[in-house]
Amino acid sequence: MKATMTLLPALLLAGCAPTSSPSAEQKFQQADKNGDGSVNRLEATNLIIADAFAMYDSNGDGFVTEVEYVASGGTPENFRKVNKSGSGQISLEEAQTSPMVFNTFVVSFDEADTNKDGQVTLAEYQSYLQLRDAAVR
């Protein structure tokens, strides 16, 4: 049951088809700002948010519209909470700086950080992705 609860953000994406994007290793390396082979809580959570954002952005234009958000399981009310600019589109930056989004996906960091050292390595991230993908099938 705990695995299901901590993978809740991934389960919310079950109906979303990922678009072509950089590999998990490439995305991880981009998130690893200092190149030490691990990412901290903020970096890892932003990486996971970026993964989810790509799934919500069904047309791949770099923005999530309310239609895309609702089609992926979100509510119009939550869309408006994240869309602080009022533009009718959520950018990745808006998603990553939204406390609501961060608090939803930070549990994924806890799931990914299997050795509980406060850092996620590439191997831990890849294991997390395998768990997430298995949960949404």
C-alpha positions as a Markdown table, in Angstrom:
| # | Residue | x | y | z |
|---|---|---|---|---|
| 1 | Met | 0.0 | 0.0 | 0.0 |
| 2 | Lys | 2.8 | 2.4 | 0.9 |
| 3 | Ala | 4.4 | 2.0 | -2.6 |
| 4 | Thr | 1.0 | 2.9 | -4.2 |
| 5 | Met | 0.7 | 6.0 | -2.0 |
| 6 | Thr | 4.2 | 7.2 | -2.7 |
| 7 | Leu | 3.8 | 6.6 | -6.4 |
| 8 | Leu | 0.5 | 8.5 | -6.5 |
| 9 | Pro | 1.9 | 11.3 | -8.7 |
| 10 | Ala | 3.0 | 8.8 | -11.3 |
| 11 | Leu | -0.4 | 7.1 | -11.1 |
| 12 | Leu | -2.1 | 10.4 | -11.9 |
| 13 | Leu | -0.2 | 10.3 | -15.2 |
| 14 | Ala | -1.4 | 6.8 | -16.2 |
| 15 | Gly | -3.4 | 8.1 | -19.2 |
| 16 | Cys | -0.6 | 10.2 | -20.6 |
| 17 | Ala | 1.6 | 9.0 | -23.4 |
| 18 | Pro | 5.2 | 10.2 | -23.1 |
| 19 | Thr | 6.6 | 12.1 | -26.0 |
| 20 | Ser | 10.1 | 11.6 | -27.4 |
| 21 | Ser | 12.6 | 13.2 | -25.1 |
| 22 | Pro | 16.1 | 12.9 | -23.8 |
| 23 | Ser | 17.1 | 9.7 | -22.1 |
| 24 | Ala | 16.8 | 9.3 | -18.4 |
| 25 | Glu | 20.6 | 9.5 | -18.1 |
| 26 | Gln | 20.7 | 12.7 | -20.1 |
| 27 | Lys | 17.9 | 14.3 | -18.0 |
| 28 | Phe | 19.7 | 13.2 | -14.8 |
| 29 | Gln | 23.0 | 14.7 | -15.9 |
| 30 | Gln | 21.2 | 18.0 | -16.7 |
| 31 | Ala | 19.7 | 18.0 | -13.2 |
| 32 | Asp | 23.1 | 17.2 | -11.6 |
| 33 | Lys | 24.3 | 20.8 | -11.6 |
| 34 | Asn | 27.6 | 20.2 | -9.9 |
| 35 | Gly | 28.4 | 16.9 | -11.7 |
| 36 | Asp | 28.9 | 14.9 | -8.5 |
| 37 | Gly | 26.7 | 11.9 | -9.7 |
| 38 | Ser | 23.8 | 12.7 | -7.4 |
| 39 | Val | 20.9 | 15.2 | -7.1 |
| 40 | Asn | 19.6 | 16.7 | -4.0 |
| 41 | Arg | 15.9 | 16.9 | -2.9 |
| 42 | Leu | 15.1 | 20.1 | -4.9 |
| 43 | Glu | 17.0 | 19.0 | -8.1 |
| 44 | Ala | 15.5 | 15.5 | -8.0 |
| 45 | Thr | 12.0 | 16.8 | -7.4 |
| 46 | Asn | 12.4 | 19.3 | -10.3 |
| 47 | Leu | 13.6 | 16.5 | -12.5 |
| 48 | Ile | 10.5 | 14.4 | -11.6 |
| 49 | Ile | 8.3 | 17.4 | -12.2 |
| 50 | Ala | 9.9 | 17.9 | -15.6 |
| 51 | Asp | 9.2 | 14.2 | -16.4 |
| 52 | Ala | 5.5 | 14.7 | -15.5 |
| 53 | Phe | 5.3 | 18.0 | -17.3 |
| 54 | Ala | 6.4 | 16.3 | -20.5 |
| 55 | Met | 3.6 | 13.8 | -20.1 |
| 56 | Tyr | 1.0 | 16.4 | -19.5 |
| 57 | Asp | 2.3 | 18.5 | -22.5 |
| 58 | Ser | 0.6 | 16.1 | -25.0 |
| 59 | Asn | 1.4 | 18.2 | -28.0 |
| 60 | Gly | 5.0 | 18.9 | -27.0 |
| 61 | Asp | 4.8 | 22.7 | -27.4 |
| 62 | Gly | 6.5 | 23.4 | -24.0 |
| 63 | Phe | 3.3 | 24.4 | -22.3 |
| 64 | Val | 0.4 | 22.7 | -20.6 |
| 65 | Thr | -3.0 | 24.1 | -21.4 |
| 66 | Glu | -6.1 | 23.6 | -19.2 |
| 67 | Val | -7.4 | 21.1 | -21.8 |
| 68 | Glu | -4.2 | 19.0 | -21.6 |
| 69 | Tyr | -4.1 | 19.3 | -17.8 |
| 70 | Val | -7.7 | 18.1 | -17.3 |
| 71 | Ala | -7.3 | 15.4 | -20.0 |
| 72 | Ser | -4.4 | 14.1 | -17.9 |
| 73 | Gly | -6.5 | 13.9 | -14.7 |
| 74 | Gly | -6.1 | 17.4 | -13.2 |
| 75 | Thr | -8.9 | 19.7 | -12.3 |
| 76 | Pro | -9.6 | 23.2 | -13.7 |
| 77 | Glu | -9.2 | 24.6 | -10.1 |
| 78 | Asn | -5.8 | 23.1 | -9.7 |
| 79 | Phe | -4.8 | 24.3 | -13.2 |
| 80 | Arg | -5.6 | 27.9 | -12.1 |
| 81 | Lys | -3.6 | 27.5 | -8.9 |
| 82 | Val | -0.5 | 26.5 | -10.9 |
| 83 | Asn | -1.1 | 29.0 | -13.7 |
| 84 | Lys | 0.0 | 32.1 | -11.6 |
| 85 | Ser | 0.7 | 34.1 | -14.8 |
| 86 | Gly | -3.0 | 33.7 | -15.9 |
| 87 | Ser | -1.8 | 33.1 | -19.4 |
| 88 | Gly | -3.9 | 29.9 | -19.9 |
| 89 | Gln | -0.7 | 27.9 | -20.2 |
| 90 | Ile | 1.6 | 26.4 | -17.6 |
| 91 | Ser | 5.3 | 26.6 | -18.3 |
| 92 | Leu | 7.8 | 24.2 | -16.9 |
| 93 | Glu | 9.1 | 27.0 | -14.7 |
| 94 | Glu | 5.6 | 27.7 | -13.3 |
| 95 | Ala | 5.2 | 24.0 | -12.6 |
| 96 | Gln | 8.5 | 23.7 | -10.8 |
| 97 | Thr | 8.0 | 26.9 | -8.7 |
| 98 | Ser | 4.4 | 26.0 | -7.7 |
| 99 | Pro | 4.3 | 24.9 | -4.0 |
| 100 | Met | 1.3 | 22.7 | -4.9 |
| 101 | Val | 3.1 | 20.8 | -7.6 |
| 102 | Phe | 6.3 | 20.6 | -5.6 |
| 103 | Asn | 4.5 | 19.1 | -2.6 |
| 104 | Thr | 2.7 | 16.6 | -4.8 |
| 105 | Phe | 6.0 | 15.3 | -6.3 |
| 106 | Val | 8.4 | 15.6 | -3.4 |
| 107 | Val | 7.0 | 12.3 | -2.2 |
| 108 | Ser | 8.5 | 10.8 | -5.3 |
| 109 | Phe | 12.0 | 12.0 | -4.1 |
| 110 | Asp | 11.4 | 10.0 | -0.9 |
| 111 | Glu | 10.6 | 6.9 | -3.0 |
| 112 | Ala | 13.6 | 7.4 | -5.2 |
| 113 | Asp | 16.1 | 8.0 | -2.4 |
| 114 | Thr | 16.2 | 4.3 | -1.4 |
| 115 | Asn | 19.2 | 4.6 | 0.9 |
| 116 | Lys | 17.8 | 7.7 | 2.6 |
| 117 | Asp | 21.0 | 9.7 | 2.3 |
| 118 | Gly | 19.2 | 12.9 | 1.0 |
| 119 | Gln | 20.6 | 12.4 | -2.5 |
| 120 | Val | 19.4 | 10.4 | -5.5 |
| 121 | Thr | 22.0 | 8.8 | -7.7 |
| 122 | Leu | 21.4 | 7.9 | -11.4 |
| 123 | Ala | 20.9 | 4.2 | -10.4 |
| 124 | Glu | 18.3 | 5.3 | -7.8 |
| 125 | Tyr | 16.5 | 7.5 | -10.4 |
| 126 | Gln | 16.5 | 4.7 | -12.9 |
| 127 | Ser | 15.0 | 2.3 | -10.3 |
| 128 | Tyr | 12.4 | 4.9 | -9.4 |
| 129 | Leu | 11.4 | 5.2 | -13.1 |
| 130 | Gln | 11.1 | 1.4 | -13.4 |
| 131 | Leu | 8.8 | 1.4 | -10.3 |
| 132 | Arg | 6.8 | 4.3 | -11.7 |
| 133 | Asp | 6.4 | 2.7 | -15.1 |
| 134 | Ala | 5.3 | -0.6 | -13.5 |
| 135 | Ala | 2.7 | 1.2 | -11.4 |
| 136 | Val | 1.1 | 2.9 | -14.4 |
| 137 | Arg | 0.8 | -0.2 | -16.5 |
